[in-house]
Amino acid sequence: MQIEGNEAARAAERVARESYGRLVACLAARTGDVAGAEDALAEAFAAALHTWPTEGVPHNPDAWLLTVARRRQTDALRRRTTRRAGEEHLKMIADEIEAAADAPDEIPDRRLALMFACAHPAIERGMRAPLILQTILGLTAIDIAAAFLIPPATMGQRLVRAKARIKDAGIPFGIPDKELLPERLDAVLEAIYAAYTKGWAEIGDAASIALAEEAIWLGRLVVGLLPDEPEAKGMLALMLYTEARRAARRSADGAYVPLEQQDTSLWDDSQIGLAEALLKAANAAGPSGRYQIEAAIQSAHVARRTLGANTWPSIRALYDHLLALSASPVVALNRAMALAELEGPEAALAAIAPLSADKRMADYQPYWAARGHLMARAGHKAEAHEALTLASGLATDAAVRHYLRGQIAALVDG
């Protein structure tokens, strides 16, 4: 059955978004070679784009891709076996892969195991979360670079080196012993939350919504695996607080609605209730970490909007604590927005003044949006116009761009 090429491409794109991590995990689990698994899967996707337009998209695209990728691995391993005579274990692995291809419907979900493998102490600490994001969830180097405020070319080079390190060190792809999980947890949580943030930021994209849902699912999985870890509960609570507001972020006509203007009756009370319970359990289990503090900030916003409580002093105090822990420019920016509600826009502008010298802010859209908003509140129309124009140009979501252009128009009209 012949179908349009773009239909085949859409099917391949859907599988890449929904199943990339599972497929790579399954392929890499048998060889210990993440880069090789990604290469084999890339060849399988290329074969799909060549075959599916004429033969039709298979009933089980995941299984089709896994079968083709395994055959590519088999061919590669056999070539290596020929070049390196005497290494019988390679032939054995190839035979196992070929045998497994006989049951293509059985795709084990090894994502969590692979996530903890990517957080192995032998891998550079700063590259563990980015490696998880690319290997497990299929994010591009550009997406990952944006999440960590690093140039894309630099991130791409670091990812290549990290994958080579895994292969050269022979790092096993399996969940380590239970007592070793906590020391690897930070990187896993960082990756999951970065994936959620990506899925939350692009509110008009169905694939991004799926990514956010995947991150929440993985968060639940980690909490189930490590029920005594307060930061795992804190991160899941943070995602649920945020996700509870998704329906209110767009108006009936699709326009972007900022937090202060959202209809709180559209917030998901069940998700908020679960988040509150998780945060309470996390706070009772030990000292507060990054995710617990960020979840507490979201809880304060809920109380402020739904109960009318004046929680701005608490929000600023929480940001003070968080800034002391992280020294993050993103936290400094958010703290300034809370400060504006207590001391006015000029105080907030003074607080973010040092960020203008931070090169990472040059392409960081929320920085320019916040600066434009504060400048407008302070009556500095020219500076507000410049900042909001930059923010609009950097926005990846059409509804957000439209909202920012509305703010610019209001400056002109005013």
Backbone torsions as a table, in degrees:
resi	resn	phi	psi	omega
1	MET	NA	119.9	-179.2
2	GLN	-86.1	135.1	178.4
3	ILE	-129.5	166.9	178.6
4	GLU	-65.4	143.4	-179.9
5	GLY	-61.2	-34.8	-179.2
6	ASN	-69.4	-28.1	176.0
7	GLU	-67.5	-41.4	176.8
8	ALA	-63.8	-40.1	179.1
9	ALA	-63.9	-40.9	178.4
10	ARG	-64.0	-39.3	178.6
11	ALA	-64.0	-42.6	179.2
12	ALA	-65.2	-39.2	178.6
13	GLU	-64.0	-40.6	179.1
14	ARG	-62.3	-45.4	179.8
15	VAL	-64.1	-39.8	179.8
16	ALA	-60.6	-39.8	-179.0
17	ARG	-73.7	-42.4	-172.1
18	GLU	-86.6	-28.9	-169.5
19	SER	-126.8	0.7	-175.6
20	TYR	-54.7	-49.2	-177.7
21	GLY	-61.7	-43.4	179.8
22	ARG	-62.2	-42.7	-177.8
23	LEU	-66.2	-46.6	178.5
24	VAL	-62.4	-41.9	-179.9
25	ALA	-60.3	-43.9	-179.3
26	CYS	-64.9	-43.7	-179.3
27	LEU	-67.7	-43.0	-177.0
28	ALA	-73.7	-26.2	-177.8
29	ALA	-62.0	-27.9	-177.4
30	ARG	-91.0	-21.5	-175.5
31	THR	-114.8	-21.6	-175.5
32	GLY	72.7	14.5	-175.6
33	ASP	-120.4	96.6	-178.1
34	VAL	-64.9	-46.5	-178.6
35	ALA	-61.6	-41.5	178.6
36	GLY	-64.4	-38.3	177.8
37	ALA	-64.7	-41.5	178.7
38	GLU	-65.7	-38.5	178.3
39	ASP	-63.5	-43.9	-179.9
40	ALA	-63.5	-40.6	179.9
41	LEU	-69.3	-36.4	176.9
42	ALA	-61.4	-41.0	177.4
43	GLU	-65.2	-36.2	178.2
44	ALA	-65.3	-41.7	177.1
45	PHE	-63.7	-40.1	177.6
46	ALA	-61.8	-40.8	177.8
47	ALA	-64.7	-36.6	179.3
48	ALA	-64.3	-43.9	-179.3
49	LEU	-66.2	-23.7	176.7
50	HIS	-83.9	-36.0	-171.6
51	THR	-93.0	-43.0	-171.7
52	TRP	-62.6	-34.5	178.7
53	PRO	-60.6	-28.4	-178.8
54	THR	-99.6	-35.2	-176.0
55	GLU	-99.2	-10.1	-179.1
56	GLY	92.7	153.8	177.4
57	VAL	-72.0	126.7	-177.9
58	PRO	-63.7	159.4	-179.9
59	HIS	-60.1	-36.4	179.1
60	ASN	-122.7	83.9	-176.7
61	PRO	-59.3	-35.9	-179.9
62	ASP	-59.9	-47.0	-178.3
63	ALA	-65.3	-39.1	178.7
64	TRP	-60.0	-48.2	-179.3
65	LEU	-64.4	-41.0	179.9
66	LEU	-63.2	-41.7	179.8
67	THR	-62.2	-47.1	-179.7
68	VAL	-63.9	-43.2	-179.3
69	ALA	-64.1	-39.7	178.6
70	ARG	-63.7	-37.5	177.3
71	ARG	-65.1	-38.3	176.2
72	ARG	-62.5	-42.6	176.9
73	GLN	-61.3	-42.9	180.0
74	THR	-59.6	-46.0	179.4
75	ASP	-61.3	-43.5	-178.9
76	ALA	-64.4	-42.6	-179.6
77	LEU	-66.6	-37.3	178.7
78	ARG	-67.8	-36.6	176.0
79	ARG	-63.9	-41.2	177.2
80	ARG	-65.4	-35.9	178.7
81	THR	-64.1	-39.0	179.3
82	THR	-65.7	-41.0	-178.7
83	ARG	-72.7	-29.2	-174.7
84	ARG	-120.3	71.1	-177.3
85	ALA	-58.6	142.5	178.5
86	GLY	100.3	-15.2	179.4
87	GLU	-90.0	77.8	-173.8
88	GLU	-65.9	-23.6	-177.9
89	HIS	-64.7	-29.0	177.5
90	LEU	-66.2	-39.8	178.0
91	LYS	-64.9	-38.0	178.9
92	MET	-64.3	-42.5	178.7
93	ILE	-62.9	-43.4	179.3
94	ALA	-59.9	-40.4	179.5
95	ASP	-65.8	-38.0	178.4
96	GLU	-64.6	-41.1	179.9
97	ILE	-64.6	-43.5	-179.3
98	GLU	-64.4	-38.4	178.5
99	ALA	-67.5	-38.9	179.8
100	ALA	-65.5	-28.5	179.9
101	ALA	-66.2	-16.7	178.5
102	ASP	-70.8	-15.1	177.6
103	ALA	-123.1	67.4	-171.7
104	PRO	-66.7	-18.7	-178.5
105	ASP	-76.0	-16.6	-176.8
106	GLU	-91.3	95.9	-179.7
107	ILE	-111.3	99.8	-178.0
108	PRO	-66.1	139.6	178.6
109	ASP	-88.9	95.5	-176.4
110	ARG	-106.8	19.3	-173.7
111	ARG	-59.6	-45.2	-176.7
112	LEU	-65.5	-38.9	177.0
113	ALA	-60.2	-43.8	-178.4
114	LEU	-69.3	-32.0	177.5
115	MET	-63.4	-44.9	178.5
116	PHE	-70.2	-28.3	175.1
117	ALA	-66.1	-40.5	179.4
118	CYS	-69.2	-15.4	177.4
119	ALA	-95.9	18.6	-178.8
120	HIS	-60.7	140.6	-179.6
121	PRO	-58.6	-21.1	-179.8
122	ALA	-73.3	-15.2	179.4
123	ILE	-93.2	141.7	179.4
124	GLU	-52.0	133.3	-173.2
125	ARG	-54.9	-45.4	-176.2
126	GLY	-70.2	-11.4	-178.0
127	MET	-104.6	-2.5	-177.4
128	ARG	-66.5	-49.9	-180.0
129	ALA	-65.4	-46.0	176.8
130	PRO	-58.3	-38.1	179.1
131	LEU	-64.4	-40.4	177.1
132	ILE	-62.2	-43.8	-177.5
133	LEU	-61.4	-41.5	-179.1
134	GLN	-77.7	-43.8	-173.9
135	THR	-74.1	-42.3	-174.1
136	ILE	-89.5	-42.5	-173.1
137	LEU	-107.8	-2.3	172.8
138	GLY	72.9	21.2	177.3
139	LEU	-71.3	149.0	179.3
140	THR	-79.7	164.0	177.0
141	ALA	-61.0	-31.3	179.2
142	ILE	-67.1	-45.2	178.1
143	ASP	-62.2	-43.6	-177.4
144	ILE	-67.6	-40.9	178.5
145	ALA	-60.1	-40.6	179.6
146	ALA	-63.8	-37.8	-178.9
147	ALA	-66.6	-31.3	-175.9
148	PHE	-108.4	9.0	177.7
149	LEU	54.6	48.0	179.9
150	ILE	-126.6	141.9	177.6
151	PRO	-56.1	138.9	-177.2
152	PRO	-56.0	-41.6	-179.1
153	ALA	-62.5	-40.3	178.7
154	THR	-65.1	-44.1	179.1
155	MET	-62.7	-42.0	179.5
156	GLY	-60.0	-43.6	179.0
157	GLN	-63.7	-41.0	-179.1
158	ARG	-66.9	-37.1	178.8
159	LEU	-65.5	-41.0	178.1
160	VAL	-60.8	-44.5	179.7
161	ARG	-64.6	-39.1	-179.5
162	ALA	-64.4	-41.3	179.5
163	LYS	-65.6	-38.9	177.4
164	ALA	-63.3	-37.0	178.9
165	ARG	-62.7	-41.8	178.8
166	ILE	-59.8	-47.0	-177.8
167	LYS	-66.1	-47.3	-176.3
168	ASP	-65.9	-36.1	-178.0
169	ALA	-83.8	-9.9	-179.1
170	GLY	63.1	40.5	-177.9
171	ILE	-67.4	124.9	-177.3
172	PRO	-72.6	146.4	179.9
173	PHE	-101.0	86.7	177.9
174	GLY	-164.5	156.9	177.5
175	ILE	-66.8	125.9	-179.9
176	PRO	-68.8	174.7	178.2
177	ASP	-55.4	149.5	-173.7
178	LYS	-52.2	-40.5	-176.5
179	GLU	-70.0	-14.4	179.5
180	LEU	-92.7	-11.0	-177.2
181	LEU	-62.5	-45.1	-176.9
182	PRO	-56.6	-35.5	-178.0
183	GLU	-71.7	-14.9	177.7
184	ARG	-104.4	-3.2	-170.5
185	LEU	-66.3	-37.9	-175.3
186	ASP	-55.1	-45.6	-178.3
187	ALA	-66.7	-38.6	179.1
188	VAL	-64.6	-45.5	178.4
189	LEU	-63.7	-41.5	-179.9
190	GLU	-60.6	-41.8	179.8
191	ALA	-67.5	-43.8	-179.0
192	ILE	-62.2	-44.3	-177.7
193	TYR	-70.5	-34.9	176.1
194	ALA	-63.4	-38.9	176.9
195	ALA	-64.8	-42.5	178.5
196	TYR	-61.7	-43.6	-179.4
197	THR	-59.9	-40.7	176.3
198	LYS	-61.8	-43.7	-179.2
199	GLY	-70.2	-25.4	-179.7
200	TRP	-82.9	-34.9	-171.7
201	ALA	-68.4	-38.4	-175.9
202	GLU	-97.6	82.5	-167.9
203	ILE	-73.5	-16.3	-179.0
204	GLY	-94.4	5.6	-173.5
205	ASP	-109.6	121.9	-178.7
206	ALA	-63.1	-36.9	179.4
207	ALA	-64.2	-34.3	178.6
208	SER	-69.1	-37.6	175.9
209	ILE	-61.4	-42.2	178.4
210	ALA	-62.6	-37.5	178.6
211	LEU	-65.7	-41.2	177.6
212	ALA	-62.6	-42.7	178.2
213	GLU	-63.3	-39.0	178.1
214	GLU	-63.4	-41.1	179.9
215	ALA	-63.7	-42.6	178.5
216	ILE	-63.3	-41.1	178.1
217	TRP	-60.9	-44.0	178.5
218	LEU	-65.2	-36.4	176.5
219	GLY	-61.8	-42.5	176.4
220	ARG	-62.0	-38.8	-179.6
221	LEU	-63.2	-42.3	179.8
222	VAL	-66.4	-42.0	178.4
223	VAL	-62.1	-38.6	177.2
224	GLY	-66.9	-35.9	-179.9
225	LEU	-73.7	-37.0	-177.0
226	LEU	-127.2	70.9	-174.1
227	PRO	-66.4	-14.9	-178.6
228	ASP	-96.1	3.1	-178.5
229	GLU	-92.1	109.2	-176.3
230	PRO	-63.3	-34.2	-178.0
231	GLU	-69.2	-30.2	175.6
232	ALA	-64.6	-43.2	176.2
233	LYS	-65.5	-39.5	179.2
234	GLY	-61.9	-42.4	-180.0
235	MET	-66.4	-43.0	178.8
236	LEU	-63.1	-40.8	177.1
237	ALA	-60.9	-43.7	179.8
238	LEU	-58.7	-45.5	179.8
239	MET	-65.0	-39.8	-178.4
240	LEU	-69.4	-40.1	175.3
241	TYR	-56.4	-45.6	-177.1
242	THR	-68.8	-46.3	-177.9
243	GLU	-62.6	-29.8	-179.7
244	ALA	-60.3	-21.8	-177.8
245	ARG	-95.0	1.3	-172.1
246	ARG	-56.4	-45.4	-176.3
247	ALA	-64.1	-22.3	-177.3
248	ALA	-91.6	-3.2	-175.5
249	ARG	-80.1	-11.5	177.5
250	ARG	-127.3	141.2	175.0
251	SER	-80.5	178.1	-179.1
252	ALA	-59.9	-30.5	179.7
253	ASP	-95.0	11.9	175.0
254	GLY	89.0	5.1	-179.4
255	ALA	-74.9	147.3	177.8
256	TYR	-70.0	136.6	179.9
257	VAL	-122.9	114.5	179.0
258	PRO	-68.4	165.1	-174.5
259	LEU	-52.6	-46.2	-173.9
260	GLU	-66.9	-17.3	-178.0
261	GLN	-108.5	3.7	-175.8
262	GLN	-73.2	147.2	174.6
263	ASP	-80.5	106.6	-174.5
264	THR	-67.7	-15.7	176.4
265	SER	-68.3	-16.4	177.7
266	LEU	-87.7	-8.4	178.0
267	TRP	-69.5	147.5	-176.6
268	ASP	-85.6	103.1	-176.5
269	ASP	-64.0	-33.2	-178.1
270	SER	-66.9	-40.4	178.1
271	GLN	-69.1	-38.1	177.4
272	ILE	-64.2	-41.3	179.0
273	GLY	-62.0	-42.2	178.2
274	LEU	-66.0	-39.8	178.3
275	ALA	-62.5	-42.2	178.7
276	GLU	-60.9	-42.8	-179.7
277	ALA	-65.6	-41.2	178.8
278	LEU	-64.9	-42.4	-179.7
279	LEU	-65.3	-40.4	178.1
280	LYS	-62.1	-43.4	178.9
281	ALA	-65.8	-39.2	179.7
282	ALA	-65.1	-43.5	-178.7
283	ASN	-66.2	-29.0	179.8
284	ALA	-78.9	-15.5	-172.6
285	ALA	-92.1	-15.0	-178.8
286	GLY	168.8	-175.5	-178.2
287	PRO	-62.8	151.6	-176.3
288	SER	-76.5	131.9	174.2
289	GLY	-109.3	-170.2	-174.7
290	ARG	-54.8	-50.0	-173.3
291	TYR	-72.3	-34.3	176.0
292	GLN	-62.8	-41.6	179.8
293	ILE	-66.3	-44.0	179.8
294	GLU	-65.1	-36.9	176.4
295	ALA	-65.5	-39.1	178.2
296	ALA	-62.9	-35.6	176.7
297	ILE	-63.2	-43.4	178.5
298	GLN	-65.4	-37.4	177.1
299	SER	-62.0	-39.8	178.8
300	ALA	-65.6	-37.3	176.4
301	HIS	-64.5	-38.4	177.7
302	VAL	-61.5	-47.3	-179.7
303	ALA	-63.4	-37.1	-179.3
304	ARG	-67.1	-45.4	-175.6
305	ARG	-79.7	-35.1	-174.5
306	THR	-93.0	-28.8	-177.0
307	LEU	-110.5	-8.4	-179.6
308	GLY	76.7	15.8	-178.9
309	ALA	-75.4	144.7	176.2
310	ASN	-85.9	90.6	-176.7
311	THR	-102.6	6.4	-179.4
312	TRP	-59.2	-40.5	176.2
313	PRO	-59.7	-40.5	178.7
314	SER	-66.9	-39.7	180.0
315	ILE	-63.0	-44.1	178.7
316	ARG	-64.1	-41.6	179.9
317	ALA	-62.1	-38.9	178.4
318	LEU	-65.8	-40.8	177.1
319	TYR	-66.1	-35.0	175.5
320	ASP	-58.4	-45.9	179.8
321	HIS	-64.4	-44.0	-178.6
322	LEU	-65.3	-39.4	178.6
323	LEU	-65.1	-36.9	177.1
324	ALA	-64.7	-32.7	179.3
325	LEU	-75.9	-39.0	-168.1
326	SER	-110.5	-27.4	-174.1
327	ALA	53.6	33.3	-176.5
328	SER	-85.7	135.6	176.7
329	PRO	-65.5	-28.2	177.8
330	VAL	-67.5	-42.0	177.0
331	VAL	-65.1	-41.1	178.7
332	ALA	-60.3	-38.5	179.2
333	LEU	-66.4	-46.2	179.5
334	ASN	-65.6	-37.1	178.0
335	ARG	-62.5	-39.1	-179.8
336	ALA	-63.5	-36.4	179.3
337	MET	-66.4	-35.7	175.0
338	ALA	-69.3	-38.8	179.2
339	LEU	-61.3	-35.0	179.8
340	ALA	-61.1	-32.2	180.0
341	GLU	-74.2	-19.9	-178.2
342	LEU	-101.3	-38.6	-173.1
343	GLU	-123.1	-1.1	176.7
344	GLY	99.3	164.8	-175.0
345	PRO	-65.8	-32.3	-179.2
346	GLU	-64.8	-39.7	177.1
347	ALA	-63.7	-39.1	179.4
348	ALA	-67.3	-41.6	178.6
349	LEU	-63.1	-38.4	177.0
350	ALA	-64.7	-35.8	-178.7
351	ALA	-68.3	-34.4	-178.4
352	ILE	-94.7	0.0	-179.8
353	ALA	-53.5	-41.7	179.2
354	PRO	-62.1	-23.0	-178.1
355	LEU	-68.6	-20.6	-179.3
356	SER	-63.1	-22.8	179.0
357	ALA	-90.2	-4.1	-179.4
358	ASP	-86.9	113.6	-175.9
359	LYS	-60.1	-26.0	-179.3
360	ARG	-66.5	-20.9	-178.6
361	MET	-81.2	-14.0	-174.9
362	ALA	-57.6	-37.2	-179.0
363	ASP	-114.0	16.3	-177.6
364	TYR	-93.0	102.9	-172.7
365	GLN	-55.4	-45.3	-179.6
366	PRO	-59.8	-29.0	178.3
367	TYR	-63.6	-47.8	-177.9
368	TRP	-69.7	-35.6	177.2
369	ALA	-64.6	-44.9	179.1
370	ALA	-64.7	-44.0	179.4
371	ARG	-61.4	-43.0	179.3
372	GLY	-63.7	-41.3	179.6
373	HIS	-62.7	-44.5	-178.9
374	LEU	-67.9	-40.2	178.6
375	MET	-62.8	-39.6	179.0
376	ALA	-65.0	-42.1	178.9
377	ARG	-64.3	-32.7	-178.9
378	ALA	-83.6	-4.5	178.7
379	GLY	86.6	11.2	179.5
380	HIS	-92.7	81.4	-169.8
381	LYS	-65.5	-41.7	-177.9
382	ALA	-63.2	-46.6	179.3
383	GLU	-66.1	-37.5	178.2
384	ALA	-64.2	-43.0	179.4
385	HIS	-59.7	-45.4	-179.6
386	GLU	-62.4	-47.2	-177.2
387	ALA	-66.8	-43.6	-179.0
388	LEU	-67.4	-33.0	176.4
389	THR	-64.9	-43.7	176.4
390	LEU	-63.2	-42.6	179.8
391	ALA	-61.6	-40.9	179.0
392	SER	-63.7	-42.3	179.9
393	GLY	-66.3	-29.3	-179.1
394	LEU	-88.4	-14.1	-177.5
395	ALA	-66.7	136.5	179.1
396	THR	-96.6	-12.2	-179.3
397	ASP	-104.7	129.0	-175.8
398	ALA	-61.8	-37.5	-179.1
399	ALA	-67.0	-37.0	177.7
400	VAL	-67.2	-42.4	177.2
401	ARG	-59.1	-43.4	179.5
402	HIS	-61.9	-41.6	179.4
403	TYR	-62.5	-45.0	-178.9
404	LEU	-66.8	-37.0	177.0
405	ARG	-65.5	-32.6	174.5
406	GLY	-64.3	-38.6	177.0
407	GLN	-64.8	-39.3	178.7
408	ILE	-64.0	-44.1	179.6
409	ALA	-62.2	-36.7	179.9
410	ALA	-65.4	-32.6	177.8
411	LEU	-65.3	-43.1	-179.3
412	VAL	-66.1	-45.2	-178.5
413	ASP	-66.7	-33.3	-178.1
414	GLY	-75.8	NA	NA
